[in-house]
Amino acid sequence: MKKINGKYTLFENELSEAKSKATDRWQQFFVKKFKYDPNEKYTLSVQSNHYLGDVLGIKDIVRGDSGDSLPSKGSVVISTIRMGYGHYRIAMAGASCARAMGYTPLWLDLLAIPGITTDVINWCNTNYSRYSRLSQQNSFFNKYIWESLTTGDPSLPILNSILNAWIVTWPWRFLKTNIKDYKMSELFRNLYQTLPSDMPMLTSHMWNCMGAVAGGMTNVVDMVFDNWPMAFQLTEGAKHGIQSPSAYYGFRTMRGFDDKGKIMKPAPPDSVFYTGAHIDHELVENIEGDCAARIRRMNNNEPRRILLTMGGAGAQRELFKAIIEYSIPLVKSGKMALFVNLGDHKDNWTWLQAELKDSSVEIQTHFDWDDTKALADHIREQSAHGVHVFLHDNTFHAVYSTNYLMRVVDVMITKPSELAFYPIPKIFNARVGGHEKWGAIRGAELGDGTVEATTIPLTLQAIDMLVNHNDLLELFCDAIVKNKSVGIYDGAYNCVALATGTKWER
């Protein structure tokens, strides 16, 4: 990003002087609020990751000198944040594929580094989670504000008076949001300047990417999330791994990124790359065997294994309740085994217990990683029955338990967030934010998931079709195997190759 004659630019697309000044005020808001010190110095070291170090080979980058020195070669930095679960999920895919390609993944979570990064991101995350939950509780807010904010769709006018003007007047799709986010992320530059400037880095959120580029890093690849191009996901000076051809076209042409409808200058071809979906190595590597196991269980008339995931923002409880109530009779009749992942939301377990107290169904709980892993390993070859609830006390296991369970279940019910790209038959329930709409479209067209079930009755219909009938499950499994053969799920490998300058072939 450059500033010429008082105007910020992105790939030679100019922001007005007035909006450029507003962007500077935005940065100063954080400078003053959190007493930013531009001369702050960081000391970084690495230590073993307590949660998934043995599974993904990751080592944590921590602030201070309590750990080992940063390795100079053979490593890839995986820079992420928890904002919901999707960005952690992408980062895990990058770490998994980096390890499979012979690199040590170094995990840099900006929310684990005390200082300005933690202050700013927590402030933003609190607002995002609040409005995300509100969008599922208030249909008026969802239709007229949240959908517009998360897509930049001019047909859905934002009601500026409803929310804090800082949040509402910057729809994510537009150039002005990109510049605003970059200036905010500039405050993270001191952290990244501590790392060798040419160290390969994968990022799973644009704030990580922007901060790294602002700090002078030169081998940064942003693993772009979602399937709806938005300007705030681009960083001049980085490469971008795009998950679908349609999204690639949108980013390459910067289509719709001007809030007045102006045709923009395209992003350079060396800044955006169609890589495929960002998926973990162990999931991609075992697609054929896992799909064959699903068909075998189907032919043996075993209970259909359904995995229900609770999103990181903790929204959609009404939908969750309806799905569980619909599923219990199917579980009791032996037609379904239900797996419910609550992530690390302890309050959802309190809620779920109250909802199920009169159901007379036995719930098997799995509240630590060893137990979760043991169950999944057991049912890989053995039958599965009943209702299983998973709850963990940390984000790593909360996210990765879904990944681990994917390989041994038949169908996953999820909103069309990052899980929309994963190689498992999927029922897409209603989105949370308009940007997720295109994830369901991508999955449905690839043939590994349903169309988006936008209402509770439509979601229950989809469950009926995937549990009581066989044709869709067989169709989805066949599509997943074919998709693998043409590289649809190879995005994380390709991003590692872009960051390290190496060539990767299956």
DRENVO-488481 format. One line per 5 residues: number of its first residue (from 1); their letters; for each residue x, y, z of C-alpha. Coordinates in nm, 4 decimals, m for minus. Example, Ala and Ser with C-alpha at 12.3 -4.5 7.8 and 13.67 -1.06 7.14 Angstrom:
2
1) AS) 1.2300 m0.4500 0.7800 ~ 1.3670 m0.1060 0.7140
# end
This chain:
506
1) MKKIN) 0.0000 0.0000 0.0000 ~ 0.1264 0.3443 m0.0918 ~ 0.0258 0.7026 m0.0110 ~ 0.0583 0.9486 m0.2993 ~ m0.0436 1.3151 m0.2668
6) GKYTL) m0.2381 1.2413 0.0483 ~ m0.4276 0.9469 m0.1037 ~ m0.3781 0.5790 m0.0246 ~ m0.3656 0.3270 m0.3082 ~ m0.3956 m0.0493 m0.3499
11) FENEL) m0.2577 m0.1887 m0.6759 ~ m0.2820 0.1642 m0.8239 ~ m0.6468 0.2007 m0.7198 ~ m0.6829 0.5296 m0.5386 ~ m0.8794 0.6066 m0.2239
16) SEAKS) m1.0179 0.9589 m0.1981 ~ m0.8352 1.2131 0.0131 ~ m1.1294 1.2356 0.2532 ~ m1.1407 0.8586 0.3050 ~ m0.7625 0.8495 0.3382
21) KATDR) m0.7840 1.1029 0.6193 ~ m1.0618 0.9014 0.7816 ~ m0.8334 0.5984 0.7639 ~ m0.5566 0.7861 0.9433 ~ m0.8051 0.8802 1.2140
26) WQQFF) m0.9002 0.5129 1.2458 ~ m0.5393 0.4184 1.3107 ~ m0.5031 0.6987 1.5634 ~ m0.8110 0.5703 1.7442 ~ m0.6185 0.2530 1.8313
31) VKKFK) m0.2930 0.4377 1.8953 ~ m0.4600 0.6481 2.1614 ~ m0.6950 0.3842 2.3003 ~ m0.4163 0.1337 2.3667 ~ m0.1231 0.3761 2.4154
36) YDPNE) 0.0713 0.2323 2.1233 ~ 0.4488 0.2561 2.1494 ~ 0.6070 0.2749 1.7999 ~ 0.9468 0.1875 1.9460 ~ 0.8376 m0.1261 2.1302
41) KYTLS) 1.0796 m0.4179 2.0929 ~ 0.9924 m0.7873 2.0902 ~ 1.1959 m1.0881 2.1950 ~ 1.0626 m1.4122 2.0478 ~ 1.1419 m1.7792 2.1082
46) VQSNH) 0.9799 m2.1144 2.0276 ~ 0.8459 m2.3913 2.2462 ~ 0.6591 m2.7164 2.1902 ~ 0.2858 m2.6861 2.1360 ~ 0.1182 m2.8613 2.4273
51) YLGDV) m0.2000 m2.9469 2.2403 ~ m0.1206 m3.0554 1.8846 ~ 0.2572 m3.0612 1.8718 ~ 0.2592 m3.4374 1.8313 ~ m0.0228 m3.4339 1.5718
56) LGIKD) 0.0768 m3.1433 1.3473 ~ 0.4404 m3.0986 1.4486 ~ 0.3826 m2.7348 1.5381 ~ 0.5958 m2.5269 1.7700 ~ 0.4608 m2.2078 1.9269
61) IVRGD) 0.6279 m1.8712 1.8813 ~ 0.6060 m1.6956 2.2189 ~ 0.7062 m1.3556 2.3468 ~ 1.0154 m1.3652 2.5658 ~ 1.3253 m1.5823 2.5825
66) SGDSL) 1.1829 m1.8729 2.7814 ~ 1.1929 m2.1066 2.4799 ~ 1.4440 m2.2099 2.2166 ~ 1.5868 m1.9782 1.9538 ~ 1.3942 m1.9356 1.6296
71) PSKGS) 1.5237 m2.1842 1.3707 ~ 1.6836 m2.0120 1.0735 ~ 1.6060 m2.2773 0.8105 ~ 1.3589 m2.5535 0.7382 ~ 1.0614 m2.3773 0.8980
76) VVIST) 0.7437 m2.2050 0.7853 ~ 0.5718 m1.9521 1.0106 ~ 0.1953 m2.0034 1.0372 ~ 0.0502 m1.6688 1.1483 ~ m0.3124 m1.6725 1.2594
81) IRMGY) m0.5689 m1.5493 1.5086 ~ m0.8759 m1.6972 1.6624 ~ m1.1720 m1.5071 1.5229 ~ m1.4361 m1.7714 1.5162 ~ m1.2776 m2.1072 1.4287
86) GHYRI) m1.2218 m2.0671 1.0535 ~ m0.8876 m1.8882 1.0652 ~ m0.7424 m2.1425 1.3070 ~ m0.8735 m2.4167 1.0805 ~ m0.6983 m2.2722 0.7748
91) AMAGA) m0.3769 m2.2301 0.9733 ~ m0.3915 m2.5950 1.0812 ~ m0.4245 m2.6989 0.7175 ~ m0.1154 m2.4946 0.6355 ~ 0.0757 m2.6456 0.9270
96) SCARA) m0.0299 m2.9992 0.8332 ~ 0.0806 m2.9633 0.4714 ~ 0.4024 m2.7820 0.5639 ~ 0.4949 m3.0728 0.7876 ~ 0.4069 m3.3241 0.5137
101) MGYTP) 0.6392 m3.1323 0.2806 ~ 0.9287 m3.1521 0.5258 ~ 0.9051 m2.8181 0.7081 ~ 0.8625 m2.7380 1.0759 ~ 0.5482 m2.5245 1.1236
106) LWLDL) 0.6002 m2.2378 1.3703 ~ 0.2668 m2.1196 1.5101 ~ 0.2334 m1.7414 1.5568 ~ m0.1030 m1.6527 1.7089 ~ m0.1308 m1.2763 1.7450
111) LAIPG) m0.3675 m1.3252 2.0386 ~ m0.0937 m1.5177 2.2210 ~ 0.1531 m1.2280 2.1986 ~ 0.0833 m0.9757 2.4773 ~ 0.0783 m0.6166 2.3560
116) ITTDV) m0.0890 m0.4081 2.0886 ~ m0.1870 m0.7137 1.8811 ~ m0.3886 m0.8620 2.1647 ~ m0.5482 m0.5290 2.2532 ~ m0.6622 m0.4408 1.9004
121) INWCN) m0.7783 m0.7852 1.7897 ~ m0.9721 m0.8568 2.1081 ~ m1.1532 m0.5261 2.0619 ~ m1.2458 m0.6169 1.7028 ~ m1.3338 m0.9766 1.7842
126) TNYSR) m1.5697 m0.8764 2.0625 ~ m1.7682 m0.6602 1.8222 ~ m1.7734 m0.9240 1.5471 ~ m1.8988 m1.1974 1.7796 ~ m2.1675 m0.9725 1.9257
131) YSRLS) m2.3093 m0.8756 1.5884 ~ m2.2757 m1.2288 1.4519 ~ m2.4929 m1.3634 1.7337 ~ m2.7364 m1.0759 1.6959 ~ m2.7765 m1.1576 1.3261
136) QQNSF) m2.9126 m1.5001 1.4214 ~ m3.1498 m1.3588 1.6820 ~ m3.2954 m1.0687 1.4836 ~ m3.4047 m1.1235 1.1240 ~ m3.4395 m0.7477 1.0572
141) FNKYI) m3.0818 m0.6834 1.1696 ~ m2.9571 m0.9821 0.9693 ~ m3.1288 m0.8817 0.6446 ~ m3.0762 m0.5083 0.6428 ~ m2.7436 m0.4671 0.8246
146) WESLT) m2.5345 m0.7813 0.8731 ~ m2.5814 m0.9235 0.5232 ~ m2.4916 m0.5849 0.3753 ~ m2.1896 m0.5364 0.5976 ~ m2.0495 m0.8804 0.5210
151) TGDPS) m2.1037 m0.8686 0.1445 ~ m2.1000 m0.5031 0.0387 ~ m2.4136 m0.5768 m0.1636 ~ m2.5584 m0.2366 m0.2653 ~ m2.9082 m0.3862 m0.2869
156) LPILN) m2.9023 m0.4293 0.0921 ~ m2.8659 m0.0752 0.2303 ~ m2.6948 m0.0436 0.5643 ~ m2.8847 0.1487 0.8299 ~ m2.6047 0.3617 0.9686
161) SILNA) m2.8006 0.4851 1.2671 ~ m2.8499 0.1367 1.4087 ~ m2.4892 0.0544 1.4965 ~ m2.1662 0.2163 1.5945 ~ m2.0541 0.4155 1.2916
166) WIVTW) m1.7035 0.2734 1.3104 ~ m1.8408 m0.0724 1.2360 ~ m2.1219 0.0030 0.9970 ~ m1.9777 0.2480 0.7484 ~ m1.6998 0.0187 0.6249
171) PWRFL) m1.8511 m0.2817 0.4414 ~ m1.5851 m0.5470 0.4042 ~ m1.5983 m0.5715 0.0265 ~ m1.4797 m0.2202 m0.0518 ~ m1.1342 m0.0693 m0.1030
176) KTNIK) m1.1777 0.1733 0.1847 ~ m1.2036 m0.1195 0.4266 ~ m0.8805 m0.2673 0.2929 ~ m0.6896 0.0554 0.3538 ~ m0.8461 0.0961 0.6966
181) DYKMS) m0.7493 m0.2569 0.7980 ~ m0.3951 m0.2161 0.6671 ~ m0.3403 0.1009 0.8694 ~ m0.4715 m0.0752 1.1791 ~ m0.2448 m0.3734 1.1129
186) ELFRN) 0.0572 m0.1485 1.0689 ~ 0.0580 m0.1305 1.4469 ~ 0.1723 m0.4963 1.4486 ~ 0.4850 m0.4262 1.2418 ~ 0.7294 m0.4251 1.5345
191) LYQTL) 0.6399 m0.7847 1.6151 ~ 0.7048 m0.9067 1.2608 ~ 1.0282 m0.7076 1.2324 ~ 1.1688 m0.9426 1.4952 ~ 1.1529 m1.2302 1.2425
196) PSDMP) 1.3975 m1.2760 0.9511 ~ 1.2458 m1.0761 0.6660 ~ 1.2783 m1.3610 0.4137 ~ 1.1312 m1.6311 0.6395 ~ 0.8455 m1.8194 0.4615
201) MLTSH) 0.5105 m1.7333 0.6176 ~ 0.1526 m1.8477 0.5706 ~ m0.1221 m1.6272 0.7112 ~ m0.4867 m1.7192 0.7632 ~ m0.6258 m1.3698 0.8216
206) MWNCM) m0.5527 m1.0456 0.6405 ~ m0.4477 m0.8672 0.9617 ~ m0.1663 m1.1184 1.0034 ~ m0.0707 m1.0710 0.6387 ~ m0.0864 m0.6915 0.6515
211) GAVAG) 0.1159 m0.6746 0.9713 ~ 0.3824 m0.9031 0.8236 ~ 0.4150 m0.6970 0.5042 ~ 0.4193 m0.3732 0.7057 ~ 0.7027 m0.5296 0.9065
216) GMTNV) 0.9076 m0.5904 0.5918 ~ 0.8513 m0.9642 0.5385 ~ 0.8927 m1.0689 0.1760 ~ 0.7746 m1.4324 0.1480 ~ 0.4198 m1.3997 0.2794
221) VDMVF) 0.1317 m1.6049 0.1400 ~ m0.2175 m1.5295 0.2650 ~ m0.4448 m1.8362 0.2628 ~ m0.7584 m1.6454 0.1663 ~ m1.0784 m1.7487 0.3410
226) DNWPM) m1.4341 m1.7809 0.2074 ~ m1.5525 m1.7867 m0.1518 ~ m1.6774 m1.4284 m0.1788 ~ m1.4056 m1.1802 m0.2861 ~ m1.3716 m0.8826 m0.0547
231) AFQLT) m1.1145 m0.6059 m0.0852 ~ m1.0074 m0.6252 0.2772 ~ m0.8490 m0.9659 0.2089 ~ m0.5798 m0.8253 m0.0215 ~ m0.2351 m0.7046 0.0832
236) EGAKH) m0.0022 m0.5384 m0.1637 ~ 0.3369 m0.7045 m0.1204 ~ 0.2014 m1.0546 m0.0443 ~ 0.0838 m1.3509 m0.2490 ~ m0.2695 m1.4796 m0.2050
241) GIQSP) m0.3852 m1.8402 m0.2231 ~ m0.7413 m1.8364 m0.3620 ~ m0.9650 m2.1396 m0.3136 ~ m1.1882 m2.1301 m0.6241 ~ m1.1738 m2.0064 m0.9857
246) SAYYG) m1.4681 m1.7696 m0.9350 ~ m1.3023 m1.6111 m0.6312 ~ m0.9778 m1.5870 m0.8277 ~ m1.1582 m1.3901 m1.0982 ~ m1.3121 m1.1591 m0.8386
251) FRTMR) m0.9802 m1.0846 m0.6699 ~ m0.7868 m1.0572 m0.9960 ~ m1.0291 m0.8013 m1.1401 ~ m1.1065 m0.6470 m0.7980 ~ m1.4677 m0.6795 m0.9056
256) GFDDK) m1.7108 m0.4775 m0.6954 ~ m1.4403 m0.3390 m0.4670 ~ m1.5302 0.0239 m0.5387 ~ m1.8235 0.1481 m0.3324 ~ m1.9480 0.3616 m0.6253
261) GKIMK) m1.9391 0.0785 m0.8795 ~ m1.6280 0.2004 m1.0616 ~ m1.4294 m0.0537 m1.2645 ~ m1.0962 m0.0978 m1.0894 ~ m0.7455 m0.1720 m1.2106
266) PAPPD) m0.6777 m0.5441 m1.1712 ~ m0.4524 m0.6995 m0.9125 ~ m0.1195 m0.8109 m1.0654 ~ m0.1022 m1.1787 m1.1685 ~ 0.1924 m1.2358 m0.9336
271) SVFYT) m0.0205 m1.1374 m0.6333 ~ m0.3147 m1.3797 m0.6671 ~ m0.2988 m1.7536 m0.7350 ~ m0.5687 m2.0162 m0.7712 ~ m0.4421 m2.2851 m0.5335
276) GAHID) m0.7467 m2.4958 m0.4472 ~ m0.9101 m2.5478 m0.1089 ~ m0.7000 m2.5233 0.2077 ~ m0.7279 m2.8752 0.3520 ~ m0.5114 m3.0730 0.5967
281) HELVE) m0.2714 m3.3326 0.4561 ~ m0.4155 m3.6220 0.6578 ~ m0.7654 m3.5527 0.5246 ~ m0.6600 m3.5224 0.1601 ~ m0.4273 m3.8205 0.1756
286) NIEGD) m0.7024 m4.0545 0.3021 ~ m0.9978 m3.9416 0.0884 ~ m1.0367 m4.2634 m0.1080 ~ m1.0268 m4.4899 0.1976 ~ m1.2569 m4.2710 0.4061
291) CAARI) m1.5174 m4.2444 0.1292 ~ m1.5010 m4.6192 0.0698 ~ m1.5688 m4.6722 0.4417 ~ m1.8774 m4.4499 0.4187 ~ m2.0156 m4.6517 0.1294
296) RRMNN) m1.9379 m4.9783 0.3102 ~ m2.1284 m4.8635 0.6196 ~ m2.4158 m4.7505 0.3989 ~ m2.4357 m5.0881 0.2268 ~ m2.4252 m5.2626 0.5650
301) NEPRR) m2.7201 m5.0506 0.6872 ~ m2.5199 m4.9181 0.9815 ~ m2.6480 m4.6061 1.1616 ~ m2.5671 m4.2990 0.9536 ~ m2.2996 m4.1010 1.1376
306) ILLTM) m2.3847 m3.7304 1.1524 ~ m2.1430 m3.4672 1.2849 ~ m2.3019 m3.1402 1.3994 ~ m2.0625 m2.8493 1.4510 ~ m2.1165 m2.5374 1.6610
311) GGAGA) m1.9497 m2.2317 1.5054 ~ m1.6922 m2.0258 1.6882 ~ m1.9234 m1.7263 1.7311 ~ m2.1701 m1.9438 1.9270 ~ m2.4701 m1.8473 1.7143
316) QRELF) m2.7682 m2.0516 1.5870 ~ m2.8885 m2.2211 1.9065 ~ m3.2484 m2.2325 1.7831 ~ m3.1346 m2.4219 1.4745 ~ m2.9171 m2.6501 1.6858
321) KAIIE) m3.2101 m2.7332 1.9097 ~ m3.4351 m2.8204 1.6142 ~ m3.1704 m3.0453 1.4589 ~ m3.1104 m3.2344 1.7832 ~ m3.4810 m3.2794 1.8545
326) YSIPL) m3.5338 m3.4124 1.5019 ~ m3.2359 m3.6462 1.5328 ~ m3.3155 m3.8121 1.8658 ~ m3.5907 m4.0418 1.7297 ~ m3.3567 m4.1421 1.4485
331) VKSGK) m3.0876 m4.2229 1.7036 ~ m3.3296 m4.4293 1.9147 ~ m3.4438 m4.6252 1.6091 ~ m3.0844 m4.7103 1.5152 ~ m3.0842 m4.5082 1.1943
336) MALFV) m2.8408 m4.2425 1.3130 ~ m2.5441 m4.1887 1.5424 ~ m2.5144 m3.8208 1.6341 ~ m2.1848 m3.6468 1.7112 ~ m2.2155 m3.2920 1.8472
341) NLGDH) m1.9011 m3.0792 1.8698 ~ m1.9504 m2.7824 2.1009 ~ m1.5951 m2.6641 2.0475 ~ m1.4800 m2.4837 2.3607 ~ m1.8147 m2.3221 2.4430
346) KDNWT) m1.8865 m2.4455 2.7960 ~ m2.2101 m2.2489 2.8184 ~ m2.3449 m2.4471 2.5235 ~ m2.3066 m2.7677 2.7201 ~ m2.5161 m2.6207 3.0018
351) WLQAE) m2.7751 m2.5207 2.7433 ~ m2.7700 m2.8577 2.5675 ~ m2.8130 m3.0523 2.8908 ~ m3.1256 m2.8541 2.9680 ~ m3.2623 m2.9149 2.6187
356) LKDSS) m3.2070 m3.2918 2.6407 ~ m3.3149 m3.3535 3.0003 ~ m3.6540 m3.4973 2.8975 ~ m3.5370 m3.6913 2.5934 ~ m3.4436 m4.0163 2.7740
361) VEIQT) m3.1467 m4.0537 2.5427 ~ m2.8106 m4.1471 2.6864 ~ m2.5385 m3.8924 2.6113 ~ m2.1781 m4.0016 2.5954 ~ m1.9466 m3.7099 2.6702
366) HFDWD) m1.5913 m3.6642 2.5466 ~ m1.4310 m3.3704 2.7203 ~ m1.0612 m3.4240 2.6601 ~ m0.8484 m3.4884 2.3546 ~ m0.7386 m3.8404 2.4467
371) DTKAL) m1.0997 m3.9507 2.4859 ~ m1.2054 m3.7843 2.1604 ~ m0.9186 m3.9418 1.9715 ~ m0.9835 m4.2842 2.1294 ~ m1.3493 m4.2800 2.0229
376) ADHIR) m1.2663 m4.1816 1.6662 ~ m0.9976 m4.4471 1.6424 ~ m1.2348 m4.7094 1.7833 ~ m1.5217 m4.6449 1.5432 ~ m1.2919 m4.6358 1.2428
381) EQSAH) m1.3504 m5.0102 1.2174 ~ m1.6266 m5.0672 1.4763 ~ m1.9926 m4.9629 1.4716 ~ m2.1138 m4.6350 1.6238 ~ m2.4405 m4.5664 1.8075
386) GVHVF) m2.6060 m4.3059 2.0291 ~ m2.5383 m3.9394 2.0960 ~ m2.1814 m3.8211 2.1554 ~ m2.1001 m3.4694 2.2768 ~ m1.7524 m3.3178 2.2494
391) LHDNT) m1.6279 m3.0217 2.4516 ~ m1.2683 m2.9102 2.4995 ~ m1.0943 m2.6502 2.7112 ~ m0.8741 m2.5021 2.4379 ~ m0.9116 m2.3774 2.0826
396) FHAVY) m0.6671 m2.6264 1.9308 ~ m0.8650 m2.9329 2.0355 ~ m1.1979 m2.7557 1.9834 ~ m1.1107 m2.7026 1.6171 ~ m0.9080 m3.0129 1.5416
401) STNYL) m1.1584 m3.2528 1.6985 ~ m1.3894 m3.1753 1.4056 ~ m1.1069 m3.2534 1.1636 ~ m1.0274 m3.5797 1.3403 ~ m1.3912 m3.6866 1.3514
406) MRVVD) m1.4459 m3.6022 0.9835 ~ m1.2610 m3.9119 0.8742 ~ m1.4924 m4.1496 1.0645 ~ m1.8345 m3.9880 1.0122 ~ m2.0599 m3.9981 0.7079
411) VMITK) m2.2117 m3.6488 0.6926 ~ m2.1282 m3.3148 0.8533 ~ m2.3886 m3.0451 0.9250 ~ m2.2283 m2.7023 0.9192 ~ m2.2840 m2.3435 0.8243
416) PSELA) m2.1012 m2.2661 0.4965 ~ m1.7911 m2.1159 0.6539 ~ m1.4412 m2.2605 0.6004 ~ m1.5823 m2.6091 0.6576 ~ m1.7641 m2.5662 0.3260
421) FYPIP) m1.4397 m2.6564 0.1474 ~ m1.3670 m2.9796 0.3348 ~ m1.3790 m3.3238 0.1642 ~ m1.6706 m3.4760 0.3507 ~ m2.0398 m3.5015 0.2524
426) KIFNA) m2.2043 m3.1905 0.3974 ~ m2.5434 m3.0474 0.4820 ~ m2.5165 m2.6691 0.4667 ~ m2.7439 m2.5006 0.7179 ~ m2.8142 m2.1264 0.7105
431) RVGGH) m2.5183 m1.8928 0.6800 ~ m2.4046 m1.6416 0.9420 ~ m2.3169 m1.3397 0.7282 ~ m2.3701 m1.2909 0.3569 ~ m2.0082 m1.3716 0.2705
436) EKWGA) m2.0717 m1.7374 0.3626 ~ m2.3406 m1.7786 0.0964 ~ m2.0825 m1.8464 m0.1727 ~ m1.9170 m2.1233 0.0266 ~ m2.2383 m2.3243 0.0019
441) IRGAE) m2.2638 m2.2482 m0.3696 ~ m1.9100 m2.3747 m0.4234 ~ m1.9722 m2.6952 m0.2261 ~ m2.3029 m2.7667 m0.3980 ~ m2.1538 m2.7203 m0.7452
446) LGDGT) m1.8532 m2.9380 m0.6626 ~ m2.0980 m3.2068 m0.5568 ~ m1.9677 m3.2645 m0.2040 ~ m2.2516 m3.0880 m0.0214 ~ m2.6131 m2.9761 m0.0357
451) VEATT) m2.7339 m2.6341 m0.1364 ~ m2.7736 m2.3963 0.1566 ~ m3.0721 m2.4915 0.3728 ~ m3.1788 m2.1393 0.4623 ~ m3.4566 m2.2379 0.7051
456) IPLTL) m3.4977 m2.4967 0.9790 ~ m3.7522 m2.7051 0.7789 ~ m3.5129 m2.7175 0.4836 ~ m3.2314 m2.8309 0.7125 ~ m3.4470 m3.1095 0.8548
461) QAIDM) m3.5429 m3.2156 0.5040 ~ m3.1743 m3.2414 0.4154 ~ m3.1134 m3.4612 0.7216 ~ m3.3969 m3.6883 0.6132 ~ m3.2496 m3.7196 0.2642
466) LVNHN) m2.8997 m3.8019 0.3873 ~ m3.0094 m4.0404 0.6635 ~ m3.3043 m4.2289 0.5140 ~ m3.1833 m4.2439 0.1539 ~ m2.8570 m4.3570 m0.0039
471) DLLEL) m2.8319 m4.1824 m0.3383 ~ m2.7006 m3.8467 m0.2138 ~ m2.4337 m3.9963 0.0109 ~ m2.3055 m4.2075 m0.2766 ~ m2.3138 m3.9079 m0.5110
476) FCDAI) m2.1208 m3.6863 m0.2683 ~ m1.8539 m3.9499 m0.1958 ~ m1.8003 m4.0094 m0.5664 ~ m1.7608 m3.6346 m0.6246 ~ m1.5074 m3.6011 m0.3413
481) VKNKS) m1.2848 m3.8729 m0.4880 ~ m1.3051 m3.7121 m0.8341 ~ m1.2340 m3.3679 m0.6894 ~ m0.9159 m3.4945 m0.5278 ~ m0.7943 m3.6364 m0.8580
486) VGIYD) m0.7949 m3.2888 m1.0178 ~ m0.6402 m3.1024 m0.7235 ~ m0.9509 m2.9329 m0.5814 ~ m0.8297 m2.9897 m0.2228 ~ m0.4587 m2.9094 m0.2758
491) GAYNC) m0.4644 m2.5438 m0.1696 ~ m0.2576 m2.5740 0.1484 ~ 0.0203 m2.7661 m0.0274 ~ 0.0296 m2.5054 m0.3028 ~ 0.0447 m2.2192 m0.0524
496) VALAT) 0.3449 m2.3790 0.1196 ~ 0.5109 m2.4122 m0.2198 ~ 0.4463 m2.0428 m0.2960 ~ 0.5929 m1.9312 0.0381 ~ 0.9011 m2.1498 0.0213
501) GTKWE) 0.9726 m2.1224 m0.3501 ~ 0.9575 m2.4987 m0.3895 ~ 0.7598 m2.7115 m0.6318 ~ 0.4999 m2.9533 m0.5034 ~ 0.3452 m3.2469 m0.6845
506) R) 0.1215 m3.5173 m0.5464
# end
